[in-house]
Amino acid sequence: MDMILRCILVSFVLHLGVMLHVSEEHYIDATYGQEVTLPCQVGVVNPSAPVIWKYKSEEIIKYQRGHLLRGSSSSSATYSLKNADKGDYSLTMRYGKEGQYTCEAHGKIKTTNLNLWSVKGPSEGYLLEGDTTQLELSSSDMSTQVEWFGPNKSKITNKKARWTLQNKDRRLQIKDLKTQEDQGTWECFISRSGLRITRDVRVIGFANSLDGDTVYAAVNSTVVLSCELNTDFQEIPKNILRNPVLRWTKDNKTIVEADLINFNSSLLQQTIDKVQFEHAGEHKCSIAFTRRNLSKTTRLVVMKVSADRPRLDSKENVTLCCHVAAPDLSKAQLCWNNRRDSPKCETHLPEGKFCFETRSAGEWKCSLMVQDEEKLSMIYFVDEASTVSNSFPLTYIAIGAGVMLLLLIIIAVCVFSCKTVKQKRQRARRMAQARQHLLEKKTCQCHKDLTNDYYHA
């Protein structure tokens, strides 16, 4: 009796060992429509022995004597064996169904569980910036861990309010779509097999900017306010646009309104030459779409600097003023600084300006700071007072003294010359008078002598 029990036990163990050896089970993750290969490598070639593939106990193909016969299944899938001539009966399949597949070849059974995954997204081809959408992972397997990654390859968690994971991470909701963060390819990662499933999300919005942009400009500079889309306007389906009209407004007053049927890309930009204070404010661009309008607001901030005099004075200081025109200055700070003195700053700006007095000449810079970041700056140059008030008068005094000395010398020379000439003239006149007197005296004497001689004769 013991001998019989031992034989039965040995037979059962051997049979169990054979079963464990010939039965194999695999798990494959794939996406819908993807070509997959279900493994069935036996290494034995016996043309007379059939190789059968089954799907949930239903025969789908049979291979025998070099012929591949299709089963009665109405599936639209395509099947082929990888390399049957060498004993590799792996099934290559496209458009197969999810479930359990079994390969029966030469007394061996190989089972493969095929899990098909897909990510369902918005039915519309385009979404507008600010919309809400969701991506949902479709599969019957709810036990496998999955992870989501955004277009910038960052892992999605529930820490960001706009992105919410639901239904055991099988659903991802995206609120308030942003072109800069949400436009692009999203990815779902299946941890078990490393399968990556992607889904493109197309968001129509404004290029290179987010709503609420702020543009900073100095007075008399040129500013370009852009309303360009991140998608080529001509590629947007006409059914998405509703009476395509572009409207530019400033502080709720319409500045430009144009029909976009005959599209002109220049309409999507507004250029302001020689910006002035009155241009500051909120500039809004709006385009009409089927569901709603897509709009963008740009805040224009304008700055200028001035002083009550161009240079330092010997008695009074120079007052420097920095003026800013902006829709909101609650987080702004104006600072004056140069290379020698410590910065002078002011956060309380009810009139949009900051003025202070200084006696320091040179280059002064006014900076507009927003949350400790410099957004705009302008330079004002104050001339030196000493150069203007001292060196030039000394020069004038030296020149004046030289001129006076030269005049005195000229006058002295003239007086001396005149006196000399006068003396010479007087001397010549006296000599002439003396000669005349001598001549008259001689003439008179001769006359007298002649008279006496005649009388005596």
Contacts in CASP RR format, 6 or more apart in sequence:
PFRMAT RR
TARGET T0000
AUTHOR 0000-0000-0000
METHOD contacts of the structure
MODEL  1
MDMILRCILVSFVLHLGVMLHVSEEHYIDATYGQEVTLPCQVGVVNPSAP
VIWKYKSEEIIKYQRGHLLRGSSSSSATYSLKNADKGDYSLTMRYGKEGQ
YTCEAHGKIKTTNLNLWSVKGPSEGYLLEGDTTQLELSSSDMSTQVEWFG
PNKSKITNKKARWTLQNKDRRLQIKDLKTQEDQGTWECFISRSGLRITRD
VRVIGFANSLDGDTVYAAVNSTVVLSCELNTDFQEIPKNILRNPVLRWTK
DNKTIVEADLINFNSSLLQQTIDKVQFEHAGEHKCSIAFTRRNLSKTTRL
VVMKVSADRPRLDSKENVTLCCHVAAPDLSKAQLCWNNRRDSPKCETHLP
EGKFCFETRSAGEWKCSLMVQDEEKLSMIYFVDEASTVSNSFPLTYIAIG
AGVMLLLLIIIAVCVFSCKTVKQKRQRARRMAQARQHLLEKKTCQCHKDL
TNDYYHA
22 107 0 8 1.000
22 108 0 8 1.000
22 109 0 8 1.000
23 108 0 8 1.000
23 109 0 8 1.000
23 110 0 8 1.000
23 111 0 8 1.000
24 108 0 8 1.000
24 109 0 8 1.000
24 110 0 8 1.000
24 111 0 8 1.000
25 110 0 8 1.000
25 111 0 8 1.000
25 112 0 8 1.000
25 113 0 8 1.000
26 38 0 8 1.000
26 39 0 8 1.000
26 110 0 8 1.000
26 111 0 8 1.000
26 112 0 8 1.000
26 113 0 8 1.000
27 112 0 8 1.000
27 113 0 8 1.000
27 115 0 8 1.000
27 192 0 8 1.000
27 193 0 8 1.000
28 36 0 8 1.000
28 38 0 8 1.000
28 112 0 8 1.000
28 113 0 8 1.000
28 114 0 8 1.000
28 115 0 8 1.000
28 193 0 8 1.000
29 115 0 8 1.000
29 117 0 8 1.000
29 144 0 8 1.000
29 190 0 8 1.000
29 192 0 8 1.000
29 193 0 8 1.000
29 194 0 8 1.000
29 195 0 8 1.000
30 36 0 8 1.000
30 114 0 8 1.000
30 115 0 8 1.000
30 116 0 8 1.000
30 117 0 8 1.000
30 195 0 8 1.000
31 116 0 8 1.000
31 117 0 8 1.000
31 118 0 8 1.000
31 195 0 8 1.000
31 197 0 8 1.000
32 116 0 8 1.000
32 117 0 8 1.000
32 118 0 8 1.000
33 94 0 8 1.000
33 95 0 8 1.000
33 96 0 8 1.000
34 94 0 8 1.000
35 92 0 8 1.000
35 93 0 8 1.000
35 94 0 8 1.000
36 92 0 8 1.000
36 93 0 8 1.000
36 94 0 8 1.000
36 96 0 8 1.000
36 114 0 8 1.000
37 82 0 8 1.000
37 90 0 8 1.000
37 91 0 8 1.000
37 92 0 8 1.000
37 93 0 8 1.000
38 53 0 8 1.000
38 90 0 8 1.000
38 91 0 8 1.000
38 93 0 8 1.000
38 101 0 8 1.000
38 103 0 8 1.000
38 112 0 8 1.000
38 114 0 8 1.000
39 90 0 8 1.000
39 110 0 8 1.000
39 112 0 8 1.000
40 51 0 8 1.000
40 53 0 8 1.000
40 88 0 8 1.000
40 89 0 8 1.000
40 90 0 8 1.000
40 91 0 8 1.000
40 103 0 8 1.000
40 105 0 8 1.000
40 110 0 8 1.000
41 87 0 8 1.000
41 88 0 8 1.000
41 89 0 8 1.000
41 90 0 8 1.000
42 51 0 8 1.000
42 87 0 8 1.000
42 88 0 8 1.000
42 89 0 8 1.000
42 105 0 8 1.000
42 106 0 8 1.000
42 108 0 8 1.000
43 86 0 8 1.000
43 87 0 8 1.000
43 88 0 8 1.000
44 87 0 8 1.000
44 105 0 8 1.000
44 106 0 8 1.000
45 84 0 8 1.000
45 85 0 8 1.000
45 86 0 8 1.000
45 87 0 8 1.000
46 106 0 8 1.000
47 64 0 8 1.000
47 65 0 8 1.000
47 66 0 8 1.000
48 64 0 8 1.000
48 65 0 8 1.000
49 64 0 8 1.000
49 105 0 8 1.000
49 106 0 8 1.000
50 62 0 8 1.000
50 63 0 8 1.000
50 64 0 8 1.000
51 62 0 8 1.000
51 63 0 8 1.000
51 64 0 8 1.000
51 81 0 8 1.000
51 84 0 8 1.000
51 89 0 8 1.000
51 103 0 8 1.000
51 104 0 8 1.000
51 105 0 8 1.000
51 106 0 8 1.000
52 59 0 8 1.000
52 61 0 8 1.000
52 62 0 8 1.000
52 63 0 8 1.000
52 103 0 8 1.000
52 104 0 8 1.000
52 105 0 8 1.000
53 59 0 8 1.000
53 60 0 8 1.000
53 61 0 8 1.000
53 62 0 8 1.000
53 79 0 8 1.000
53 89 0 8 1.000
53 91 0 8 1.000
53 101 0 8 1.000
53 102 0 8 1.000
53 103 0 8 1.000
53 104 0 8 1.000
54 60 0 8 1.000
54 101 0 8 1.000
54 102 0 8 1.000
54 104 0 8 1.000
55 73 0 8 1.000
55 75 0 8 1.000
55 97 0 8 1.000
55 99 0 8 1.000
55 100 0 8 1.000
55 101 0 8 1.000
55 102 0 8 1.000
56 99 0 8 1.000
56 100 0 8 1.000
57 102 0 8 1.000
58 73 0 8 1.000
59 71 0 8 1.000
59 72 0 8 1.000
59 73 0 8 1.000
60 70 0 8 1.000
60 71 0 8 1.000
60 73 0 8 1.000
60 75 0 8 1.000
60 77 0 8 1.000
60 79 0 8 1.000
61 68 0 8 1.000
61 69 0 8 1.000
61 70 0 8 1.000
61 71 0 8 1.000
61 79 0 8 1.000
61 81 0 8 1.000
61 91 0 8 1.000
62 68 0 8 1.000
62 69 0 8 1.000
62 71 0 8 1.000
63 69 0 8 1.000
63 81 0 8 1.000
63 84 0 8 1.000
63 89 0 8 1.000
66 84 0 8 1.000
68 79 0 8 1.000
68 80 0 8 1.000
68 81 0 8 1.000
70 79 0 8 1.000
75 95 0 8 1.000
75 96 0 8 1.000
75 97 0 8 1.000
76 95 0 8 1.000
77 93 0 8 1.000
77 94 0 8 1.000
77 95 0 8 1.000
77 96 0 8 1.000
77 97 0 8 1.000
78 93 0 8 1.000
78 94 0 8 1.000
78 95 0 8 1.000
79 91 0 8 1.000
79 92 0 8 1.000
79 93 0 8 1.000
80 91 0 8 1.000
80 92 0 8 1.000
80 93 0 8 1.000
81 88 0 8 1.000
81 89 0 8 1.000
81 90 0 8 1.000
81 91 0 8 1.000
81 92 0 8 1.000
82 88 0 8 1.000
82 89 0 8 1.000
82 90 0 8 1.000
82 91 0 8 1.000
82 92 0 8 1.000
83 90 0 8 1.000
89 103 0 8 1.000
89 105 0 8 1.000
91 101 0 8 1.000
91 103 0 8 1.000
96 114 0 8 1.000
96 116 0 8 1.000
97 114 0 8 1.000
97 116 0 8 1.000
98 114 0 8 1.000
98 115 0 8 1.000
98 116 0 8 1.000
98 139 0 8 1.000
98 140 0 8 1.000
99 113 0 8 1.000
99 114 0 8 1.000
99 115 0 8 1.000
100 111 0 8 1.000
100 112 0 8 1.000
100 113 0 8 1.000
100 114 0 8 1.000
101 111 0 8 1.000
101 112 0 8 1.000
101 113 0 8 1.000
101 114 0 8 1.000
102 109 0 8 1.000
102 110 0 8 1.000
102 111 0 8 1.000
102 112 0 8 1.000
103 109 0 8 1.000
103 110 0 8 1.000
103 111 0 8 1.000
103 112 0 8 1.000
115 139 0 8 1.000
115 140 0 8 1.000
115 141 0 8 1.000
115 144 0 8 1.000
116 139 0 8 1.000
117 137 0 8 1.000
117 138 0 8 1.000
117 139 0 8 1.000
117 188 0 8 1.000
117 190 0 8 1.000
117 195 0 8 1.000
117 197 0 8 1.000
118 137 0 8 1.000
118 138 0 8 1.000
118 139 0 8 1.000
118 197 0 8 1.000
119 135 0 8 1.000
119 136 0 8 1.000
119 137 0 8 1.000
119 138 0 8 1.000
119 186 0 8 1.000
119 188 0 8 1.000
119 197 0 8 1.000
119 198 0 8 1.000
119 199 0 8 1.000
120 135 0 8 1.000
120 136 0 8 1.000
120 138 0 8 1.000
121 133 0 8 1.000
121 134 0 8 1.000
121 135 0 8 1.000
121 136 0 8 1.000
121 199 0 8 1.000
121 201 0 8 1.000
122 133 0 8 1.000
122 134 0 8 1.000
122 201 0 8 1.000
125 202 0 8 1.000
126 202 0 8 1.000
126 203 0 8 1.000
126 204 0 8 1.000
126 231 0 8 1.000
126 236 0 8 1.000
126 237 0 8 1.000
126 240 0 8 1.000
127 133 0 8 1.000
127 177 0 8 1.000
127 201 0 8 1.000
127 202 0 8 1.000
127 203 0 8 1.000
127 204 0 8 1.000
128 177 0 8 1.000
128 203 0 8 1.000
128 204 0 8 1.000
128 205 0 8 1.000
128 289 0 8 1.000
128 291 0 8 1.000
128 292 0 8 1.000
128 294 0 8 1.000
129 177 0 8 1.000
129 178 0 8 1.000
129 179 0 8 1.000
129 203 0 8 1.000
129 204 0 8 1.000
129 205 0 8 1.000
129 206 0 8 1.000
129 211 0 8 1.000
129 294 0 8 1.000
130 176 0 8 1.000
130 177 0 8 1.000
130 178 0 8 1.000
131 176 0 8 1.000
131 177 0 8 1.000
131 203 0 8 1.000
132 173 0 8 1.000
132 174 0 8 1.000
132 175 0 8 1.000
132 176 0 8 1.000
132 177 0 8 1.000
133 173 0 8 1.000
133 174 0 8 1.000
133 177 0 8 1.000
133 201 0 8 1.000
134 171 0 8 1.000
134 172 0 8 1.000
134 173 0 8 1.000
134 174 0 8 1.000
135 148 0 8 1.000
135 171 0 8 1.000
135 172 0 8 1.000
135 174 0 8 1.000
135 186 0 8 1.000
135 188 0 8 1.000
135 199 0 8 1.000
135 201 0 8 1.000
136 167 0 8 1.000
136 170 0 8 1.000
136 171 0 8 1.000
136 172 0 8 1.000
137 146 0 8 1.000
137 169 0 8 1.000
137 170 0 8 1.000
137 171 0 8 1.000
137 188 0 8 1.000
137 197 0 8 1.000
139 170 0 8 1.000
142 168 0 8 1.000
142 170 0 8 1.000
144 190 0 8 1.000
144 191 0 8 1.000
144 192 0 8 1.000
145 169 0 8 1.000
145 191 0 8 1.000
145 192 0 8 1.000
146 169 0 8 1.000
146 170 0 8 1.000
146 188 0 8 1.000
146 189 0 8 1.000
146 190 0 8 1.000
146 191 0 8 1.000
147 155 0 8 1.000
147 156 0 8 1.000
147 169 0 8 1.000
147 188 0 8 1.000
147 189 0 8 1.000
147 191 0 8 1.000
148 155 0 8 1.000
148 156 0 8 1.000
148 165 0 8 1.000
148 169 0 8 1.000
148 172 0 8 1.000
148 186 0 8 1.000
148 187 0 8 1.000
148 188 0 8 1.000
148 189 0 8 1.000
149 155 0 8 1.000
149 156 0 8 1.000
149 186 0 8 1.000
149 187 0 8 1.000
149 188 0 8 1.000
149 189 0 8 1.000
150 156 0 8 1.000
150 186 0 8 1.000
150 187 0 8 1.000
151 181 0 8 1.000
151 182 0 8 1.000
151 183 0 8 1.000
151 184 0 8 1.000
151 185 0 8 1.000
151 186 0 8 1.000
151 201 0 8 1.000
152 181 0 8 1.000
153 187 0 8 1.000
156 163 0 8 1.000
156 165 0 8 1.000
156 172 0 8 1.000
157 163 0 8 1.000
157 165 0 8 1.000
158 164 0 8 1.000
158 165 0 8 1.000
161 175 0 8 1.000
162 174 0 8 1.000
162 175 0 8 1.000
162 176 0 8 1.000
162 178 0 8 1.000
163 172 0 8 1.000
163 173 0 8 1.000
163 174 0 8 1.000
163 175 0 8 1.000
164 172 0 8 1.000
164 173 0 8 1.000
164 175 0 8 1.000
165 171 0 8 1.000
165 172 0 8 1.000
166 172 0 8 1.000
166 173 0 8 1.000
172 186 0 8 1.000
174 182 0 8 1.000
174 201 0 8 1.000
177 201 0 8 1.000
177 203 0 8 1.000
178 203 0 8 1.000
178 210 0 8 1.000
179 203 0 8 1.000
179 204 0 8 1.000
179 205 0 8 1.000
179 206 0 8 1.000
179 207 0 8 1.000
179 210 0 8 1.000
179 230 0 8 1.000
180 210 0 8 1.000
182 201 0 8 1.000
182 203 0 8 1.000
183 201 0 8 1.000
183 202 0 8 1.000
183 203 0 8 1.000
183 230 0 8 1.000
184 200 0 8 1.000
184 201 0 8 1.000
184 202 0 8 1.000
184 203 0 8 1.000
185 198 0 8 1.000
185 199 0 8 1.000
185 200 0 8 1.000
185 201 0 8 1.000
186 198 0 8 1.000
186 199 0 8 1.000
186 200 0 8 1.000
186 201 0 8 1.000
187 196 0 8 1.000
187 197 0 8 1.000
187 198 0 8 1.000
187 199 0 8 1.000
188 196 0 8 1.000
188 197 0 8 1.000
188 198 0 8 1.000
188 199 0 8 1.000
189 195 0 8 1.000
189 196 0 8 1.000
190 196 0 8 1.000
190 197 0 8 1.000
202 231 0 8 1.000
203 230 0 8 1.000
204 229 0 8 1.000
204 230 0 8 1.000
204 231 0 8 1.000
204 236 0 8 1.000
204 240 0 8 1.000
204 289 0 8 1.000
204 294 0 8 1.000
205 229 0 8 1.000
205 230 0 8 1.000
205 231 0 8 1.000
205 294 0 8 1.000
206 226 0 8 1.000
206 227 0 8 1.000
206 228 0 8 1.000
206 229 0 8 1.000
206 230 0 8 1.000
206 285 0 8 1.000
206 294 0 8 1.000
206 296 0 8 1.000
207 226 0 8 1.000
207 228 0 8 1.000
207 229 0 8 1.000
207 230 0 8 1.000
208 226 0 8 1.000
208 230 0 8 1.000
209 226 0 8 1.000
209 296 0 8 1.000
209 298 0 8 1.000
211 295 0 8 1.000
211 296 0 8 1.000
211 297 0 8 1.000
212 296 0 8 1.000
212 297 0 8 1.000
212 298 0 8 1.000
212 299 0 8 1.000
213 296 0 8 1.000
213 297 0 8 1.000
213 298 0 8 1.000
213 299 0 8 1.000
214 298 0 8 1.000
214 299 0 8 1.000
214 300 0 8 1.000
214 301 0 8 1.000
214 375 0 8 1.000
215 223 0 8 1.000
215 225 0 8 1.000
215 298 0 8 1.000
215 299 0 8 1.000
215 300 0 8 1.000
215 301 0 8 1.000
216 301 0 8 1.000
216 303 0 8 1.000
216 368 0 8 1.000
216 375 0 8 1.000
216 376 0 8 1.000
217 223 0 8 1.000
217 275 0 8 1.000
217 300 0 8 1.000
217 301 0 8 1.000
217 302 0 8 1.000
217 303 0 8 1.000
217 376 0 8 1.000
218 275 0 8 1.000
218 302 0 8 1.000
218 303 0 8 1.000
218 304 0 8 1.000
218 376 0 8 1.000
218 378 0 8 1.000
219 275 0 8 1.000
219 276 0 8 1.000
219 277 0 8 1.000
219 302 0 8 1.000
219 303 0 8 1.000
219 304 0 8 1.000
220 274 0 8 1.000
220 275 0 8 1.000
220 276 0 8 1.000
221 274 0 8 1.000
221 275 0 8 1.000
222 271 0 8 1.000
222 272 0 8 1.000
222 273 0 8 1.000
222 274 0 8 1.000
222 275 0 8 1.000
223 271 0 8 1.000
223 272 0 8 1.000
223 275 0 8 1.000
223 279 0 8 1.000
223 300 0 8 1.000
224 269 0 8 1.000
224 270 0 8 1.000
224 271 0 8 1.000
224 272 0 8 1.000
225 269 0 8 1.000
225 270 0 8 1.000
225 271 0 8 1.000
225 272 0 8 1.000
225 283 0 8 1.000
225 285 0 8 1.000
225 298 0 8 1.000
225 300 0 8 1.000
226 268 0 8 1.000
226 269 0 8 1.000
227 246 0 8 1.000
227 248 0 8 1.000
227 268 0 8 1.000
227 269 0 8 1.000
227 270 0 8 1.000
227 285 0 8 1.000
227 287 0 8 1.000
227 296 0 8 1.000
228 265 0 8 1.000
228 268 0 8 1.000
228 269 0 8 1.000
229 236 0 8 1.000
229 268 0 8 1.000
229 287 0 8 1.000
233 260 0 8 1.000
233 263 0 8 1.000
233 265 0 8 1.000
234 263 0 8 1.000
239 290 0 8 1.000
240 289 0 8 1.000
240 290 0 8 1.000
241 260 0 8 1.000
241 288 0 8 1.000
241 289 0 8 1.000
241 290 0 8 1.000
242 288 0 8 1.000
242 289 0 8 1.000
242 290 0 8 1.000
243 288 0 8 1.000
244 259 0 8 1.000
244 260 0 8 1.000
244 261 0 8 1.000
244 287 0 8 1.000
244 288 0 8 1.000
245 257 0 8 1.000
245 258 0 8 1.000
245 259 0 8 1.000
245 260 0 8 1.000
245 287 0 8 1.000
245 288 0 8 1.000
246 256 0 8 1.000
246 257 0 8 1.000
246 258 0 8 1.000
246 260 0 8 1.000
246 267 0 8 1.000
246 268 0 8 1.000
246 285 0 8 1.000
246 286 0 8 1.000
246 287 0 8 1.000
247 254 0 8 1.000
247 256 0 8 1.000
247 257 0 8 1.000
247 258 0 8 1.000
247 285 0 8 1.000
247 286 0 8 1.000
247 287 0 8 1.000
248 254 0 8 1.000
248 255 0 8 1.000
248 256 0 8 1.000
248 257 0 8 1.000
248 270 0 8 1.000
248 283 0 8 1.000
248 284 0 8 1.000
248 285 0 8 1.000
249 255 0 8 1.000
249 283 0 8 1.000
249 284 0 8 1.000
249 286 0 8 1.000
250 281 0 8 1.000
250 282 0 8 1.000
250 283 0 8 1.000
250 284 0 8 1.000
251 281 0 8 1.000
251 282 0 8 1.000
255 270 0 8 1.000
256 267 0 8 1.000
256 270 0 8 1.000
258 264 0 8 1.000
258 267 0 8 1.000
260 267 0 8 1.000
260 287 0 8 1.000
268 285 0 8 1.000
270 283 0 8 1.000
270 285 0 8 1.000
272 279 0 8 1.000
272 300 0 8 1.000
275 300 0 8 1.000
275 302 0 8 1.000
276 302 0 8 1.000
277 302 0 8 1.000
277 304 0 8 1.000
277 323 0 8 1.000
277 325 0 8 1.000
279 300 0 8 1.000
279 302 0 8 1.000
280 300 0 8 1.000
280 301 0 8 1.000
280 302 0 8 1.000
280 325 0 8 1.000
280 326 0 8 1.000
280 327 0 8 1.000
281 299 0 8 1.000
281 300 0 8 1.000
281 301 0 8 1.000
281 325 0 8 1.000
281 326 0 8 1.000
281 327 0 8 1.000
282 297 0 8 1.000
282 298 0 8 1.000
282 299 0 8 1.000
282 300 0 8 1.000
282 327 0 8 1.000
283 297 0 8 1.000
283 298 0 8 1.000
283 299 0 8 1.000
283 300 0 8 1.000
284 295 0 8 1.000
284 296 0 8 1.000
284 297 0 8 1.000
284 298 0 8 1.000
285 295 0 8 1.000
285 296 0 8 1.000
285 298 0 8 1.000
286 293 0 8 1.000
286 294 0 8 1.000
286 295 0 8 1.000
286 296 0 8 1.000
287 293 0 8 1.000
287 294 0 8 1.000
287 295 0 8 1.000
299 326 0 8 1.000
299 327 0 8 1.000
299 328 0 8 1.000
301 324 0 8 1.000
301 325 0 8 1.000
301 326 0 8 1.000
301 327 0 8 1.000
301 368 0 8 1.000
301 375 0 8 1.000
301 376 0 8 1.000
302 324 0 8 1.000
302 325 0 8 1.000
302 326 0 8 1.000
303 322 0 8 1.000
303 323 0 8 1.000
303 324 0 8 1.000
303 325 0 8 1.000
303 366 0 8 1.000
303 368 0 8 1.000
303 376 0 8 1.000
303 378 0 8 1.000
304 322 0 8 1.000
304 323 0 8 1.000
304 378 0 8 1.000
305 320 0 8 1.000
305 321 0 8 1.000
305 322 0 8 1.000
305 323 0 8 1.000
305 366 0 8 1.000
305 378 0 8 1.000
305 379 0 8 1.000
305 380 0 8 1.000
306 320 0 8 1.000
306 321 0 8 1.000
306 323 0 8 1.000
306 380 0 8 1.000
307 318 0 8 1.000
307 319 0 8 1.000
307 320 0 8 1.000
307 321 0 8 1.000
307 380 0 8 1.000
307 382 0 8 1.000
308 318 0 8 1.000
308 319 0 8 1.000
309 316 0 8 1.000
309 318 0 8 1.000
310 382 0 8 1.000
310 383 0 8 1.000
311 318 0 8 1.000
311 361 0 8 1.000
311 382 0 8 1.000
311 383 0 8 1.000
311 384 0 8 1.000
311 385 0 8 1.000
311 388 0 8 1.000
312 318 0 8 1.000
312 359 0 8 1.000
312 361 0 8 1.000
312 382 0 8 1.000
312 383 0 8 1.000
312 384 0 8 1.000
312 385 0 8 1.000
312 388 0 8 1.000
313 385 0 8 1.000
314 385 0 8 1.000
314 389 0 8 1.000
317 357 0 8 1.000
317 358 0 8 1.000
317 359 0 8 1.000
318 357 0 8 1.000
318 358 0 8 1.000
318 359 0 8 1.000
318 382 0 8 1.000
319 355 0 8 1.000
319 356 0 8 1.000
319 357 0 8 1.000
320 336 0 8 1.000
320 355 0 8 1.000
320 356 0 8 1.000
320 357 0 8 1.000
320 358 0 8 1.000
320 364 0 8 1.000
320 366 0 8 1.000
320 380 0 8 1.000
320 382 0 8 1.000
321 353 0 8 1.000
321 354 0 8 1.000
321 355 0 8 1.000
322 334 0 8 1.000
322 336 0 8 1.000
322 353 0 8 1.000
322 354 0 8 1.000
322 355 0 8 1.000
322 366 0 8 1.000
322 378 0 8 1.000
323 352 0 8 1.000
323 353 0 8 1.000
324 332 0 8 1.000
324 334 0 8 1.000
324 349 0 8 1.000
324 352 0 8 1.000
324 353 0 8 1.000
324 368 0 8 1.000
325 352 0 8 1.000
326 332 0 8 1.000
326 352 0 8 1.000
329 349 0 8 1.000
329 352 0 8 1.000
331 370 0 8 1.000
331 371 0 8 1.000
332 347 0 8 1.000
332 349 0 8 1.000
332 368 0 8 1.000
332 369 0 8 1.000
332 370 0 8 1.000
333 345 0 8 1.000
333 346 0 8 1.000
333 347 0 8 1.000
333 368 0 8 1.000
333 369 0 8 1.000
333 370 0 8 1.000
334 345 0 8 1.000
334 346 0 8 1.000
334 349 0 8 1.000
334 352 0 8 1.000
334 353 0 8 1.000
334 354 0 8 1.000
334 366 0 8 1.000
334 367 0 8 1.000
334 368 0 8 1.000
334 369 0 8 1.000
335 343 0 8 1.000
335 344 0 8 1.000
335 345 0 8 1.000
335 346 0 8 1.000
335 366 0 8 1.000
335 367 0 8 1.000
335 369 0 8 1.000
336 343 0 8 1.000
336 344 0 8 1.000
336 345 0 8 1.000
336 354 0 8 1.000
336 356 0 8 1.000
336 358 0 8 1.000
336 364 0 8 1.000
336 365 0 8 1.000
336 366 0 8 1.000
337 343 0 8 1.000
337 344 0 8 1.000
337 364 0 8 1.000
337 365 0 8 1.000
337 367 0 8 1.000
338 360 0 8 1.000
338 362 0 8 1.000
338 363 0 8 1.000
338 364 0 8 1.000
338 365 0 8 1.000
339 363 0 8 1.000
340 360 0 8 1.000
341 358 0 8 1.000
341 360 0 8 1.000
344 356 0 8 1.000
345 354 0 8 1.000
345 369 0 8 1.000
346 354 0 8 1.000
354 366 0 8 1.000
358 364 0 8 1.000
358 382 0 8 1.000
360 382 0 8 1.000
361 382 0 8 1.000
361 383 0 8 1.000
361 384 0 8 1.000
361 385 0 8 1.000
362 381 0 8 1.000
362 382 0 8 1.000
362 383 0 8 1.000
362 384 0 8 1.000
363 379 0 8 1.000
363 380 0 8 1.000
363 381 0 8 1.000
364 379 0 8 1.000
364 380 0 8 1.000
364 381 0 8 1.000
364 382 0 8 1.000
365 377 0 8 1.000
365 378 0 8 1.000
365 379 0 8 1.000
365 380 0 8 1.000
366 377 0 8 1.000
366 378 0 8 1.000
366 380 0 8 1.000
367 374 0 8 1.000
367 376 0 8 1.000
367 377 0 8 1.000
368 374 0 8 1.000
368 375 0 8 1.000
368 376 0 8 1.000
368 377 0 8 1.000
369 375 0 8 1.000
END
